[in-house]
Amino acid sequence: IDGDSGGLHLVGGGLVDGLASKEAPLRKSAAEELRALTGLDLGYDDDAPKKQREDARQRWVKSVSTGCRPRACRAAA
């Protein structure tokens, strides 16, 4: 995935969708995977109130949609 921003978009997009799950364990797993893939922590907390989770999810949407790869993500953070 490191060299393929399209791959991050496909994989990351599914994980970003997981951040909106009604199930906290799924949200937590998605957030952990996104952090592992990108090296970023965009402030997502699976136990936060829904509004805060959605705000953080939107940050992930923006990051993934721009094809942010690990090194580029860290530089932009």
All heavy atoms as TSV, in Angstrom:
chain	resi	resn	atom	element	x	y	z
A	1	ILE	N	N	0.832	-1.204	0.000
A	1	ILE	CA	C	0.000	0.000	0.000
A	1	ILE	C	C	0.861	1.245	0.000
A	1	ILE	O	O	0.482	2.248	-0.550
A	1	ILE	CB	C	-0.966	0.001	1.209
A	1	ILE	CG1	C	-1.999	-1.082	0.999
A	1	ILE	CG2	C	-1.633	1.338	1.374
A	1	ILE	CD1	C	-2.961	-1.243	2.132
A	2	ASP	N	N	2.069	1.189	0.599
A	2	ASP	CA	C	2.910	2.376	0.691
A	2	ASP	C	C	3.091	3.081	-0.644
A	2	ASP	O	O	3.043	4.289	-0.713
A	2	ASP	CB	C	4.294	2.017	1.245
A	2	ASP	CG	C	4.245	1.665	2.711
A	2	ASP	OD1	O	3.187	1.867	3.327
A	2	ASP	OD2	O	5.261	1.190	3.230
A	3	GLY	N	N	3.310	2.332	-1.710
A	3	GLY	CA	C	3.576	2.943	-2.993
A	3	GLY	C	C	2.346	3.105	-3.861
A	3	GLY	O	O	2.451	3.497	-5.006
A	4	ASP	N	N	1.174	2.820	-3.362
A	4	ASP	CA	C	-0.030	2.825	-4.172
A	4	ASP	C	C	-1.135	3.599	-3.470
A	4	ASP	O	O	-1.869	3.066	-2.668
A	4	ASP	CB	C	-0.468	1.375	-4.428
A	4	ASP	CG	C	-1.725	1.274	-5.276
A	4	ASP	OD1	O	-2.213	2.314	-5.768
A	4	ASP	OD2	O	-2.220	0.155	-5.436
A	5	SER	N	N	-1.255	4.879	-3.807
A	5	SER	CA	C	-2.270	5.687	-3.128
A	5	SER	C	C	-3.673	5.206	-3.447
A	5	SER	O	O	-4.584	5.347	-2.655
A	5	SER	CB	C	-2.119	7.166	-3.488
A	5	SER	OG	O	-2.310	7.362	-4.879
A	6	GLY	N	N	-3.878	4.586	-4.635
A	6	GLY	CA	C	-5.185	4.015	-4.949
A	6	GLY	C	C	-5.529	2.888	-4.004
A	6	GLY	O	O	-6.666	2.734	-3.590
A	7	GLY	N	N	-4.538	2.077	-3.642
A	7	GLY	CA	C	-4.760	0.993	-2.695
A	7	GLY	C	C	-5.137	1.518	-1.328
A	7	GLY	O	O	-6.028	0.985	-0.670
A	8	LEU	N	N	-4.480	2.582	-0.889
A	8	LEU	CA	C	-4.830	3.178	0.401
A	8	LEU	C	C	-6.249	3.710	0.352
A	8	LEU	O	O	-7.006	3.548	1.297
A	8	LEU	CB	C	-3.854	4.294	0.783
A	8	LEU	CG	C	-4.158	4.985	2.108
A	8	LEU	CD1	C	-4.125	3.971	3.254
A	8	LEU	CD2	C	-3.190	6.104	2.378
A	9	HIS	N	N	-6.625	4.301	-0.777
A	9	HIS	CA	C	-7.986	4.820	-0.898
A	9	HIS	C	C	-9.004	3.690	-0.756
A	9	HIS	O	O	-9.988	3.820	-0.035
A	9	HIS	CB	C	-8.171	5.546	-2.227
A	9	HIS	CG	C	-9.546	6.074	-2.419
A	9	HIS	ND1	N	-10.020	7.155	-1.719
A	9	HIS	CD2	C	-10.560	5.655	-3.204
A	9	HIS	CE1	C	-11.265	7.387	-2.073
A	9	HIS	NE2	N	-11.623	6.494	-2.976
A	10	LEU	N	N	-8.756	2.569	-1.430
A	10	LEU	CA	C	-9.696	1.453	-1.354
A	10	LEU	C	C	-9.731	0.835	0.034
A	10	LEU	O	O	-10.794	0.617	0.603
A	10	LEU	CB	C	-9.333	0.384	-2.385
A	10	LEU	CG	C	-9.538	0.768	-3.840
A	10	LEU	CD1	C	-9.006	-0.322	-4.755
A	10	LEU	CD2	C	-11.003	1.029	-4.133
A	11	VAL	N	N	-8.565	0.549	0.586
A	11	VAL	CA	C	-8.508	-0.058	1.921
A	11	VAL	C	C	-8.918	0.956	2.975
A	11	VAL	O	O	-9.746	0.689	3.830
A	11	VAL	CB	C	-7.094	-0.612	2.205
A	11	VAL	CG1	C	-6.971	-1.055	3.647
A	11	VAL	CG2	C	-6.771	-1.745	1.259
A	12	GLY	N	N	-8.328	2.132	2.912
A	12	GLY	CA	C	-8.620	3.171	3.899
A	12	GLY	C	C	-10.066	3.601	3.869
A	12	GLY	O	O	-10.663	3.877	4.902
A	13	GLY	N	N	-10.661	3.637	2.668
A	13	GLY	CA	C	-12.063	4.027	2.568
A	13	GLY	C	C	-12.970	3.078	3.325
A	13	GLY	O	O	-13.898	3.501	4.007
A	14	GLY	N	N	-12.696	1.778	3.223
A	14	GLY	CA	C	-13.482	0.802	3.977
A	14	GLY	C	C	-13.275	0.952	5.470
A	14	GLY	O	O	-14.224	0.827	6.256
A	15	LEU	N	N	-12.049	1.238	5.870
A	15	LEU	CA	C	-11.774	1.449	7.290
A	15	LEU	C	C	-12.433	2.725	7.789
A	15	LEU	O	O	-12.968	2.752	8.903
A	15	LEU	CB	C	-10.267	1.485	7.535
A	15	LEU	CG	C	-9.546	0.165	7.315
A	15	LEU	CD1	C	-8.031	0.368	7.369
A	15	LEU	CD2	C	-9.986	-0.873	8.321
A	16	VAL	N	N	-12.406	3.768	6.975
A	16	VAL	CA	C	-13.071	5.016	7.360
A	16	VAL	C	C	-14.567	4.776	7.549
A	16	VAL	O	O	-15.170	5.289	8.490
A	16	VAL	CB	C	-12.801	6.130	6.324
A	16	VAL	CG1	C	-13.676	7.348	6.583
A	16	VAL	CG2	C	-11.328	6.530	6.359
A	17	ASP	N	N	-15.160	3.956	6.686
A	17	ASP	CA	C	-16.573	3.606	6.860
A	17	ASP	C	C	-16.784	2.915	8.202
A	17	ASP	O	O	-17.795	3.131	8.867
A	17	ASP	CB	C	-17.047	2.683	5.741
A	17	ASP	CG	C	-17.154	3.388	4.394
A	17	ASP	OD1	O	-17.127	4.628	4.358
A	17	ASP	OD2	O	-17.257	2.672	3.381
A	18	GLY	N	N	-15.820	2.096	8.611
A	18	GLY	CA	C	-15.911	1.399	9.889
A	18	GLY	C	C	-15.938	2.336	11.080
A	18	GLY	O	O	-16.486	2.008	12.132
A	19	LEU	N	N	-15.362	3.526	10.917
A	19	LEU	CA	C	-15.372	4.502	12.012
A	19	LEU	C	C	-16.778	4.982	12.339
A	19	LEU	O	O	-17.025	5.479	13.427
A	19	LEU	CB	C	-14.498	5.717	11.662
A	19	LEU	CG	C	-13.018	5.456	11.420
A	19	LEU	CD1	C	-12.321	6.743	11.009
A	19	LEU	CD2	C	-12.354	4.843	12.644
A	20	ALA	N	N	-17.706	4.829	11.412
A	20	ALA	CA	C	-19.091	5.271	11.613
A	20	ALA	C	C	-19.995	4.145	12.114
A	20	ALA	O	O	-21.197	4.354	12.286
A	20	ALA	CB	C	-19.645	5.842	10.314
A	21	SER	N	N	-19.431	2.986	12.388
A	21	SER	CA	C	-20.228	1.855	12.842
A	21	SER	C	C	-20.923	2.149	14.167
A	21	SER	O	O	-20.415	2.896	14.997
A	21	SER	CB	C	-19.329	0.624	13.009
A	21	SER	OG	O	-20.055	-0.448	13.567
A	22	LYS	N	N	-22.060	1.513	14.363
A	22	LYS	CA	C	-22.766	1.616	15.641
A	22	LYS	C	C	-22.078	0.780	16.716
A	22	LYS	O	O	-22.326	0.971	17.896
A	22	LYS	CB	C	-24.221	1.163	15.488
A	22	LYS	CG	C	-25.043	2.103	14.637
A	22	LYS	CD	C	-26.474	1.631	14.526
A	22	LYS	CE	C	-27.264	2.602	13.662
A	22	LYS	NZ	N	-28.665	2.220	13.565
A	23	GLU	N	N	-21.215	-0.137	16.287
A	23	GLU	CA	C	-20.537	-1.040	17.218
A	23	GLU	C	C	-19.152	-0.520	17.585
A	23	GLU	O	O	-18.271	-0.395	16.730
A	23	GLU	CB	C	-20.437	-2.426	16.602
A	23	GLU	CG	C	-21.795	-3.040	16.313
A	23	GLU	CD	C	-21.682	-4.427	15.730
A	23	GLU	OE1	O	-20.722	-5.146	16.089
A	23	GLU	OE2	O	-22.544	-4.780	14.921
A	24	ALA	N	N	-18.954	-0.219	18.866
A	24	ALA	CA	C	-17.689	0.341	19.340
A	24	ALA	C	C	-16.479	-0.538	19.012
A	24	ALA	O	O	-15.440	-0.005	18.605
A	24	ALA	CB	C	-17.754	0.636	20.838
A	25	PRO	N	N	-16.543	-1.867	19.155
A	25	PRO	CA	C	-15.365	-2.679	18.821
A	25	PRO	C	C	-14.954	-2.548	17.352
A	25	PRO	O	O	-13.765	-2.528	17.045
A	25	PRO	CB	C	-15.789	-4.110	19.154
A	25	PRO	CG	C	-16.877	-3.957	20.168
A	25	PRO	CD	C	-17.604	-2.688	19.778
A	26	LEU	N	N	-15.931	-2.439	16.465
A	26	LEU	CA	C	-15.616	-2.260	15.048
A	26	LEU	C	C	-14.985	-0.891	14.810
A	26	LEU	O	O	-14.008	-0.771	14.065
A	26	LEU	CB	C	-16.868	-2.431	14.197
A	26	LEU	CG	C	-16.672	-2.311	12.686
A	26	LEU	CD1	C	-15.647	-3.312	12.178
A	26	LEU	CD2	C	-17.993	-2.503	11.973
A	27	ARG	N	N	-15.524	0.140	15.451
A	27	ARG	CA	C	-14.944	1.480	15.319
A	27	ARG	C	C	-13.501	1.488	15.807
A	27	ARG	O	O	-12.609	2.043	15.169
A	27	ARG	CB	C	-15.759	2.507	16.109
A	27	ARG	CG	C	-17.156	2.738	15.577
A	27	ARG	CD	C	-17.804	3.964	16.185
A	27	ARG	NE	N	-17.813	4.001	17.636
A	27	ARG	CZ	C	-18.820	3.617	18.407
A	27	ARG	NH1	N	-19.918	3.116	17.858
A	27	ARG	NH2	N	-18.748	3.712	19.719
A	28	LYS	N	N	-13.268	0.842	16.950
A	28	LYS	CA	C	-11.925	0.797	17.525
A	28	LYS	C	C	-10.953	0.077	16.593
A	28	LYS	O	O	-9.841	0.553	16.354
A	28	LYS	CB	C	-11.954	0.103	18.890
A	28	LYS	CG	C	-10.612	0.060	19.560
A	28	LYS	CD	C	-10.704	-0.560	20.942
A	28	LYS	CE	C	-9.335	-0.537	21.612
A	28	LYS	NZ	N	-9.396	-0.998	22.983
A	29	SER	N	N	-11.370	-1.042	16.050
A	29	SER	CA	C	-10.531	-1.812	15.143
A	29	SER	C	C	-10.194	-1.006	13.892
A	29	SER	O	O	-9.040	-0.989	13.439
A	29	SER	CB	C	-11.242	-3.111	14.770
A	29	SER	OG	O	-10.471	-3.846	13.856
A	30	ALA	N	N	-11.183	-0.334	13.323
A	30	ALA	CA	C	-10.957	0.484	12.131
A	30	ALA	C	C	-9.960	1.603	12.423
A	30	ALA	O	O	-9.048	1.863	11.626
A	30	ALA	CB	C	-12.280	1.059	11.629
A	31	ALA	N	N	-10.110	2.258	13.561
A	31	ALA	CA	C	-9.200	3.345	13.926
A	31	ALA	C	C	-7.775	2.828	14.109
A	31	ALA	O	O	-6.809	3.456	13.648
A	31	ALA	CB	C	-9.693	4.033	15.199
A	32	GLU	N	N	-7.631	1.689	14.763
A	32	GLU	CA	C	-6.293	1.113	14.969
A	32	GLU	C	C	-5.637	0.757	13.645
A	32	GLU	O	O	-4.439	0.990	13.457
A	32	GLU	CB	C	-6.390	-0.108	15.878
A	32	GLU	CG	C	-6.700	0.245	17.313
A	32	GLU	CD	C	-6.989	-0.952	18.195
A	32	GLU	OE1	O	-7.109	-2.093	17.662
A	32	GLU	OE2	O	-7.120	-0.775	19.416
A	33	GLU	N	N	-6.404	0.182	12.723
A	33	GLU	CA	C	-5.857	-0.178	11.413
A	33	GLU	C	C	-5.439	1.055	10.619
A	33	GLU	O	O	-4.396	1.062	9.959
A	33	GLU	CB	C	-6.868	-1.001	10.612
A	33	GLU	CG	C	-7.061	-2.395	11.140
A	33	GLU	CD	C	-5.809	-3.251	11.028
A	33	GLU	OE1	O	-5.102	-3.160	10.013
A	33	GLU	OE2	O	-5.537	-4.007	11.973
A	34	LEU	N	N	-6.253	2.112	10.657
A	34	LEU	CA	C	-5.892	3.346	9.962
A	34	LEU	C	C	-4.602	3.932	10.526
A	34	LEU	O	O	-3.735	4.369	9.774
A	34	LEU	CB	C	-7.028	4.372	10.062
A	34	LEU	CG	C	-8.201	4.116	9.126
A	34	LEU	CD1	C	-9.403	4.939	9.545
A	34	LEU	CD2	C	-7.808	4.422	7.687
A	35	ARG	N	N	-4.478	3.926	11.841
A	35	ARG	CA	C	-3.248	4.435	12.466
A	35	ARG	C	C	-2.047	3.598	12.038
A	35	ARG	O	O	-0.979	4.135	11.738
A	35	ARG	CB	C	-3.390	4.442	13.981
A	35	ARG	CG	C	-4.291	5.525	14.499
A	35	ARG	CD	C	-4.309	5.544	16.036
A	35	ARG	NE	N	-5.530	6.167	16.477
A	35	ARG	CZ	C	-6.521	5.551	17.113
A	35	ARG	NH1	N	-6.436	4.274	17.413
A	35	ARG	NH2	N	-7.598	6.210	17.470
A	36	ALA	N	N	-2.218	2.283	12.008
A	36	ALA	CA	C	-1.118	1.393	11.631
A	36	ALA	C	C	-0.717	1.601	10.171
A	36	ALA	O	O	0.467	1.579	9.839
A	36	ALA	CB	C	-1.515	-0.062	11.878
A	37	LEU	N	N	-1.687	1.791	9.293
A	37	LEU	CA	C	-1.407	1.972	7.869
A	37	LEU	C	C	-0.723	3.297	7.557
A	37	LEU	O	O	0.108	3.376	6.667
A	37	LEU	CB	C	-2.698	1.894	7.056
A	37	LEU	CG	C	-3.255	0.516	6.762
A	37	LEU	CD1	C	-4.637	0.640	6.144
A	37	LEU	CD2	C	-2.318	-0.250	5.835
A	38	THR	N	N	-1.132	4.343	8.263
A	38	THR	CA	C	-0.675	5.691	7.902
A	38	THR	C	C	0.368	6.275	8.844
A	38	THR	O	O	1.048	7.218	8.476
A	38	THR	CB	C	-1.861	6.672	7.862
A	38	THR	OG1	O	-2.399	6.790	9.188
A	38	THR	CG2	C	-2.928	6.219	6.888
A	39	GLY	N	N	0.448	5.760	10.059
A	39	GLY	CA	C	1.321	6.377	11.049
A	39	GLY	C	C	0.728	7.638	11.644
A	39	GLY	O	O	1.395	8.363	12.366
A	40	LEU	N	N	-0.540	7.906	11.337
A	40	LEU	CA	C	-1.211	9.111	11.830
A	40	LEU	C	C	-2.187	8.800	12.947
A	40	LEU	O	O	-2.751	7.709	13.008
A	40	LEU	CB	C	-2.024	9.768	10.710
A	40	LEU	CG	C	-1.273	10.439	9.593
A	40	LEU	CD1	C	-2.261	10.956	8.559
A	40	LEU	CD2	C	-0.431	11.570	10.129
A	41	ASP	N	N	-2.419	9.790	13.781
A	41	ASP	CA	C	-3.497	9.747	14.757
A	41	ASP	C	C	-4.265	11.041	14.557
A	41	ASP	O	O	-3.792	12.110	14.923
A	41	ASP	CB	C	-2.944	9.657	16.178
A	41	ASP	CG	C	-4.039	9.571	17.222
A	41	ASP	OD1	O	-5.220	9.832	16.899
A	41	ASP	OD2	O	-3.716	9.245	18.369
A	42	LEU	N	N	-5.422	10.949	13.930
A	42	LEU	CA	C	-6.195	12.152	13.622
A	42	LEU	C	C	-7.244	12.458	14.683
A	42	LEU	O	O	-8.231	13.133	14.421
A	42	LEU	CB	C	-6.841	12.022	12.234
A	42	LEU	CG	C	-5.848	11.877	11.083
A	42	LEU	CD1	C	-6.584	11.809	9.749
A	42	LEU	CD2	C	-4.836	13.005	11.073
A	43	GLY	N	N	-7.017	11.972	15.886
A	43	GLY	CA	C	-7.871	12.328	17.010
A	43	GLY	C	C	-9.163	11.547	17.112
A	43	GLY	O	O	-10.091	11.982	17.789
A	44	TYR	N	N	-9.241	10.392	16.457
A	44	TYR	CA	C	-10.462	9.588	16.542
A	44	TYR	C	C	-10.470	8.784	17.835
A	44	TYR	O	O	-9.507	8.117	18.166
A	44	TYR	CB	C	-10.578	8.632	15.343
A	44	TYR	CG	C	-11.891	7.893	15.355
A	44	TYR	CD1	C	-13.015	8.451	14.776
A	44	TYR	CD2	C	-12.011	6.662	15.976
A	44	TYR	CE1	C	-14.241	7.795	14.809
A	44	TYR	CE2	C	-13.227	5.994	16.014
A	44	TYR	CZ	C	-14.331	6.577	15.440
A	44	TYR	OH	O	-15.538	5.924	15.483
A	45	ASP	N	N	-11.580	8.864	18.574
A	45	ASP	CA	C	-11.767	8.106	19.815
A	45	ASP	C	C	-13.082	7.346	19.686
A	45	ASP	O	O	-14.149	7.961	19.599
A	45	ASP	CB	C	-11.804	9.064	21.007
A	45	ASP	CG	C	-12.065	8.363	22.328
A	45	ASP	OD1	O	-12.286	7.131	22.347
A	45	ASP	OD2	O	-12.062	9.064	23.351
A	46	ASP	N	N	-12.992	6.024	19.647
A	46	ASP	CA	C	-14.193	5.218	19.417
A	46	ASP	C	C	-15.239	5.361	20.516
A	46	ASP	O	O	-16.400	5.032	20.305
A	46	ASP	CB	C	-13.833	3.743	19.225
A	46	ASP	CG	C	-13.125	3.157	20.414
A	46	ASP	OD1	O	-11.925	3.424	20.586
A	46	ASP	OD2	O	-13.771	2.426	21.179
A	47	ASP	N	N	-14.872	5.874	21.678
A	47	ASP	CA	C	-15.825	6.061	22.770
A	47	ASP	C	C	-16.312	7.508	22.909
A	47	ASP	O	O	-17.102	7.811	23.794
A	47	ASP	CB	C	-15.201	5.626	24.099
A	47	ASP	CG	C	-15.092	4.116	24.202
A	47	ASP	OD1	O	-15.966	3.416	23.660
A	47	ASP	OD2	O	-14.130	3.638	24.828
A	48	ALA	N	N	-15.851	8.388	22.037
A	48	ALA	CA	C	-16.249	9.799	22.108
A	48	ALA	C	C	-17.711	9.955	21.689
A	48	ALA	O	O	-18.287	9.069	21.043
A	48	ALA	CB	C	-15.353	10.635	21.201
A	49	PRO	N	N	-18.319	11.083	22.036
A	49	PRO	CA	C	-19.683	11.345	21.564
A	49	PRO	C	C	-19.726	11.320	20.031
A	49	PRO	O	O	-18.722	11.586	19.359
A	49	PRO	CB	C	-19.984	12.746	22.096
A	49	PRO	CG	C	-19.080	12.902	23.278
A	49	PRO	CD	C	-17.833	12.137	22.916
A	50	LYS	N	N	-20.885	11.007	19.504
A	50	LYS	CA	C	-21.045	10.822	18.058
A	50	LYS	C	C	-20.532	12.016	17.249
A	50	LYS	O	O	-19.868	11.842	16.230
A	50	LYS	CB	C	-22.514	10.547	17.730
A	50	LYS	CG	C	-22.740	10.166	16.292
A	50	LYS	CD	C	-24.179	9.755	16.051
A	50	LYS	CE	C	-24.358	9.302	14.612
A	50	LYS	NZ	N	-25.715	8.808	14.371
A	51	LYS	N	N	-20.807	13.228	17.667
A	51	LYS	CA	C	-20.367	14.431	16.938
A	51	LYS	C	C	-18.844	14.482	16.855
A	51	LYS	O	O	-18.280	14.765	15.790
A	51	LYS	CB	C	-20.923	15.685	17.612
A	51	LYS	CG	C	-20.358	16.994	17.099
A	51	LYS	CD	C	-20.879	17.349	15.734
A	51	LYS	CE	C	-20.496	18.765	15.349
A	51	LYS	NZ	N	-19.631	18.867	14.219
A	52	GLN	N	N	-18.164	14.200	17.956
A	52	GLN	CA	C	-16.695	14.222	17.951
A	52	GLN	C	C	-16.148	13.112	17.068
A	52	GLN	O	O	-15.164	13.315	16.349
A	52	GLN	CB	C	-16.152	14.083	19.368
A	52	GLN	CG	C	-16.359	15.317	20.203
A	52	GLN	CD	C	-15.855	15.114	21.621
A	52	GLN	OE1	O	-15.869	13.998	22.145
A	52	GLN	NE2	N	-15.425	16.193	22.240
A	53	ARG	N	N	-16.769	11.941	17.120
A	53	ARG	CA	C	-16.327	10.842	16.255
A	53	ARG	C	C	-16.490	11.213	14.793
A	53	ARG	O	O	-15.616	10.961	13.969
A	53	ARG	CB	C	-17.116	9.556	16.550
A	53	ARG	CG	C	-16.828	8.950	17.894
A	53	ARG	CD	C	-17.363	7.520	18.015
A	53	ARG	NE	N	-18.659	7.272	17.427
A	53	ARG	CZ	C	-19.807	7.238	18.095
A	53	ARG	NH1	N	-19.821	7.451	19.404
A	53	ARG	NH2	N	-20.936	6.966	17.467
A	54	GLU	N	N	-17.608	11.833	14.453
A	54	GLU	CA	C	-17.851	12.203	13.059
A	54	GLU	C	C	-16.867	13.275	12.588
A	54	GLU	O	O	-16.381	13.221	11.457
A	54	GLU	CB	C	-19.297	12.672	12.859
A	54	GLU	CG	C	-19.632	13.037	11.424
A	54	GLU	CD	C	-19.395	11.929	10.409
A	54	GLU	OE1	O	-19.375	10.727	10.759
A	54	GLU	OE2	O	-19.218	12.254	9.218
A	55	ASP	N	N	-16.555	14.232	13.438
A	55	ASP	CA	C	-15.560	15.253	13.075
A	55	ASP	C	C	-14.212	14.603	12.767
A	55	ASP	O	O	-13.562	14.933	11.769
A	55	ASP	CB	C	-15.390	16.286	14.198
A	55	ASP	CG	C	-16.591	17.200	14.354
A	55	ASP	OD1	O	-17.466	17.229	13.452
A	55	ASP	OD2	O	-16.672	17.881	15.393
A	56	ALA	N	N	-13.801	13.667	13.606
A	56	ALA	CA	C	-12.533	12.961	13.386
A	56	ALA	C	C	-12.620	12.070	12.157
A	56	ALA	O	O	-11.660	11.967	11.378
A	56	ALA	CB	C	-12.155	12.145	14.617
A	57	ARG	N	N	-13.762	11.436	11.947
A	57	ARG	CA	C	-13.937	10.597	10.756
A	57	ARG	C	C	-13.787	11.427	9.492
A	57	ARG	O	O	-13.165	10.992	8.517
A	57	ARG	CB	C	-15.304	9.907	10.769
A	57	ARG	CG	C	-15.432	8.805	9.714
A	57	ARG	CD	C	-16.823	8.194	9.711
A	57	ARG	NE	N	-17.767	9.065	9.048
A	57	ARG	CZ	C	-17.912	9.131	7.712
A	57	ARG	NH1	N	-17.169	8.396	6.918
A	57	ARG	NH2	N	-18.794	9.947	7.196
A	58	GLN	N	N	-14.309	12.631	9.512
A	58	GLN	CA	C	-14.169	13.511	8.344
A	58	GLN	C	C	-12.699	13.861	8.079
A	58	GLN	O	O	-12.299	14.010	6.922
A	58	GLN	CB	C	-15.011	14.775	8.510
A	58	GLN	CG	C	-16.499	14.537	8.377
A	58	GLN	CD	C	-16.871	13.927	7.046
A	58	GLN	OE1	O	-16.371	14.316	5.992
A	58	GLN	NE2	N	-17.747	12.927	7.082
A	59	ARG	N	N	-11.901	13.977	9.131
A	59	ARG	CA	C	-10.464	14.202	8.926
A	59	ARG	C	C	-9.844	13.005	8.216
A	59	ARG	O	O	-8.991	13.155	7.339
A	59	ARG	CB	C	-9.763	14.480	10.256
A	59	ARG	CG	C	-10.130	15.841	10.849
A	59	ARG	CD	C	-9.264	16.221	12.021
A	59	ARG	NE	N	-9.451	15.404	13.198
A	59	ARG	CZ	C	-10.362	15.608	14.131
A	59	ARG	NH1	N	-11.226	16.616	14.021
A	59	ARG	NH2	N	-10.441	14.817	15.190
A	60	TRP	N	N	-10.290	11.792	8.590
A	60	TRP	CA	C	-9.798	10.591	7.912
A	60	TRP	C	C	-10.275	10.543	6.472
A	60	TRP	O	O	-9.530	10.155	5.573
A	60	TRP	CB	C	-10.223	9.325	8.663
A	60	TRP	CG	C	-9.327	9.024	9.817
A	60	TRP	CD1	C	-9.627	9.122	11.145
A	60	TRP	CD2	C	-7.968	8.578	9.754
A	60	TRP	NE1	N	-8.548	8.769	11.901
A	60	TRP	CE2	C	-7.511	8.424	11.069
A	60	TRP	CE3	C	-7.093	8.299	8.709
A	60	TRP	CZ2	C	-6.231	8.003	11.373
A	60	TRP	CZ3	C	-5.806	7.881	8.997
A	60	TRP	CH2	C	-5.389	7.739	10.316
A	61	VAL	N	N	-11.520	10.926	6.216
A	61	VAL	CA	C	-12.048	10.961	4.847
A	61	VAL	C	C	-11.147	11.841	3.990
A	61	VAL	O	O	-10.734	11.453	2.891
A	61	VAL	CB	C	-13.508	11.482	4.819
A	61	VAL	CG1	C	-13.953	11.827	3.405
A	61	VAL	CG2	C	-14.446	10.472	5.440
A	62	LYS	N	N	-10.831	13.021	4.493
A	62	LYS	CA	C	-9.981	13.952	3.746
A	62	LYS	C	C	-8.594	13.354	3.517
A	62	LYS	O	O	-8.062	13.407	2.411
A	62	LYS	CB	C	-9.865	15.272	4.497
A	62	LYS	CG	C	-9.047	16.301	3.771
A	62	LYS	CD	C	-8.999	17.606	4.523
A	62	LYS	CE	C	-8.128	18.610	3.795
A	62	LYS	NZ	N	-8.019	19.859	4.554
A	63	SER	N	N	-8.020	12.769	4.533
A	63	SER	CA	C	-6.686	12.199	4.423
A	63	SER	C	C	-6.652	11.064	3.405
A	63	SER	O	O	-5.779	11.018	2.534
A	63	SER	CB	C	-6.224	11.694	5.796
A	63	SER	OG	O	-4.961	11.090	5.703
A	64	VAL	N	N	-7.594	10.150	3.492
A	64	VAL	CA	C	-7.619	8.991	2.585
A	64	VAL	C	C	-7.948	9.431	1.166
A	64	VAL	O	O	-7.365	8.940	0.204
A	64	VAL	CB	C	-8.602	7.926	3.102
A	64	VAL	CG1	C	-8.837	6.850	2.066
A	64	VAL	CG2	C	-8.071	7.312	4.389
A	65	SER	N	N	-8.859	10.382	1.019
A	65	SER	CA	C	-9.265	10.809	-0.327
A	65	SER	C	C	-8.141	11.530	-1.057
A	65	SER	O	O	-8.143	11.566	-2.287
A	65	SER	CB	C	-10.515	11.684	-0.272
A	65	SER	OG	O	-10.222	12.933	0.304
A	66	THR	N	N	-7.182	12.074	-0.336
A	66	THR	CA	C	-6.046	12.741	-0.975
A	66	THR	C	C	-4.924	11.756	-1.266
A	66	THR	O	O	-3.874	12.133	-1.767
A	66	THR	CB	C	-5.501	13.902	-0.116
A	66	THR	OG1	O	-5.071	13.386	1.143
A	66	THR	CG2	C	-6.543	14.982	0.077
A	67	GLY	N	N	-5.145	10.471	-0.943
A	67	GLY	CA	C	-4.135	9.454	-1.229
A	67	GLY	C	C	-2.952	9.542	-0.303
A	67	GLY	O	O	-1.835	9.180	-0.669
A	68	CYS	N	N	-3.166	10.009	0.883
A	68	CYS	CA	C	-2.095	10.194	1.853
A	68	CYS	C	C	-1.396	8.868	2.138
A	68	CYS	O	O	-2.011	7.901	2.569
A	68	CYS	CB	C	-2.697	10.765	3.130
A	68	CYS	SG	S	-1.502	11.483	4.224
A	69	ARG	N	N	-0.115	8.817	1.842
A	69	ARG	CA	C	0.704	7.641	2.115
A	69	ARG	C	C	1.493	7.902	3.403
A	69	ARG	O	O	1.672	9.052	3.799
A	69	ARG	CB	C	1.644	7.371	0.952
A	69	ARG	CG	C	0.875	6.972	-0.304
A	69	ARG	CD	C	1.825	6.622	-1.416
A	69	ARG	NE	N	2.819	7.635	-1.657
A	69	ARG	CZ	C	2.738	8.577	-2.587
A	69	ARG	NH1	N	1.697	8.640	-3.366
A	69	ARG	NH2	N	3.696	9.452	-2.733
A	70	PRO	N	N	2.005	6.872	4.048
A	70	PRO	CA	C	2.652	7.047	5.348
A	70	PRO	C	C	3.631	8.213	5.452
A	70	PRO	O	O	3.474	9.064	6.303
A	70	PRO	CB	C	3.318	5.705	5.598
A	70	PRO	CG	C	2.410	4.748	4.916
A	70	PRO	CD	C	1.966	5.468	3.664
A	71	ARG	N	N	4.622	8.295	4.613
A	71	ARG	CA	C	5.590	9.392	4.739
A	71	ARG	C	C	4.953	10.733	4.428
A	71	ARG	O	O	5.195	11.720	5.100
A	71	ARG	CB	C	6.797	9.148	3.846
A	71	ARG	CG	C	7.636	8.018	4.355
A	71	ARG	CD	C	8.843	7.798	3.510
A	71	ARG	NE	N	9.489	6.568	4.002
A	71	ARG	CZ	C	10.573	6.079	3.505
A	71	ARG	NH1	N	11.167	6.671	2.494
A	71	ARG	NH2	N	11.084	4.990	4.009
A	72	ALA	N	N	4.149	10.789	3.385
A	72	ALA	CA	C	3.478	12.036	3.031
A	72	ALA	C	C	2.491	12.450	4.113
A	72	ALA	O	O	2.351	13.622	4.416
A	72	ALA	CB	C	2.762	11.889	1.684
A	73	CYS	N	N	1.827	11.471	4.717
A	73	CYS	CA	C	0.861	11.764	5.779
A	73	CYS	C	C	1.566	12.422	6.962
A	73	CYS	O	O	1.118	13.409	7.509
A	73	CYS	CB	C	0.177	10.483	6.267
A	73	CYS	SG	S	-0.987	9.786	5.099
A	74	ARG	N	N	2.690	11.849	7.351
A	74	ARG	CA	C	3.412	12.402	8.492
A	74	ARG	C	C	3.883	13.815	8.222
A	74	ARG	O	O	3.842	14.664	9.081
A	74	ARG	CB	C	4.591	11.496	8.850
A	74	ARG	CG	C	4.148	10.216	9.498
A	74	ARG	CD	C	5.338	9.414	10.029
A	74	ARG	NE	N	4.930	8.063	10.286
A	74	ARG	CZ	C	5.234	7.031	9.515
A	74	ARG	NH1	N	5.982	7.188	8.454
A	74	ARG	NH2	N	4.807	5.830	9.823
A	75	ALA	N	N	4.320	14.079	7.012
A	75	ALA	CA	C	4.796	15.412	6.657
A	75	ALA	C	C	3.673	16.427	6.666
A	75	ALA	O	O	3.876	17.587	7.002
A	75	ALA	CB	C	5.471	15.385	5.278
A	76	ALA	N	N	2.454	15.983	6.310
A	76	ALA	CA	C	1.304	16.892	6.231
A	76	ALA	C	C	0.630	17.085	7.580
A	76	ALA	O	O	-0.137	18.013	7.763
A	76	ALA	CB	C	0.293	16.358	5.225
A	77	ALA	N	N	0.890	16.202	8.533
A	77	ALA	CA	C	0.185	16.259	9.827
A	77	ALA	C	C	0.663	17.409	10.681
A	77	ALA	O	O	1.686	17.967	10.529
A	77	ALA	CB	C	0.369	14.944	10.569
